[in-house]
């Protein structure tokens, strides 16, 4: 049973995948994609529900995405998830975008409807459930700093914070202009005076120690949405010197049980969680879009746990 397929395989699908049982009908599309824990999670769900289908990985480069999308309906796919770096381009390529994904500007879940593709976003709602599960508190009651507010996940999460009406939102991104552009879009959603304290409800902050220390002192939750920490040799995106003991630290990365950022949070005396719980909940919401039935959450959680050795809250 193969783990990863390419565009070349997709072009010759009847030959490359005809012998697979159960038949391959779902996938995560990305570059890189080998790290994705979505296949074991979704395959456990499919098996638990008695659905004769398998979920795989499609390693598709940016310039191959448009062609890959045209091949999905032809080869009987039910749907796909999109991950790095395809989430923004996917929005442009699908035929129909649901209202939430349109607002967020990013698609992570696609449903095949006849010969057409419909785009959705479950990252933001998945994060809301994950924060509640990990820390026992609702996003709407928190002052949040989003690190990496220029990428697909950062954008979806920042938009979700705005939709939830969180107390305060600080956007930080290596390329600061992207954070500024996002802040301009979100500004109308932060007009009401809900918060007490010295800072504005919505701010863009520079990625330097002095600025981060100042902003983190006025934050409850920091969410890492950058790709920094995904690779084995990566440093932590934030050092323990800027983190503070009162913070809740959520790292959307789940390639390690204790990510570099979580270790830095430990050193600073802060509570932390990795992105497995977000993966679980965004995946459950995607399953519900594909099959219009509740996802078997406990089976999915157990499969993720077995695959990664981690705890999906
Ligand atoms: P993306 O669209 O490619 O965005 C990447 C982000 O990382 C951008 O903000 C980028 O900043 C930043 N970045 C990349 N390299 C950096 C560096 N060396 N220093 C500082 N910033 C850097 O990717 P994505 O789809 O949003 O995914 C981002 C992360 O979220 C990944 O780690 C992914 O695993 C995670 N994620 C997790 C889940 C989950 O369910 N747990 C779901 C979605 C995503 P610039 O704008 O300056 O390039």
Boltz pocket constraint, residues with backbone or C-beta under 6 A from the ligand:
constraints:
  - pocket:
      binder: B
      contacts: [[A, 83], [A, 84], [A, 85], [A, 87], [A, 123], [A, 147], [A, 148], [A, 149], [A, 150], [A, 151], [A, 152], [A, 153], [A, 154], [A, 173], [A, 174], [A, 175], [A, 176], [A, 178], [A, 224], [A, 225], [A, 226], [A, 227], [A, 228], [A, 230], [A, 251], [A, 252], [A, 253], [A, 254], [A, 275], [A, 276], [A, 278], [A, 279], [A, 280], [A, 282]]
      max_distance: 6.0
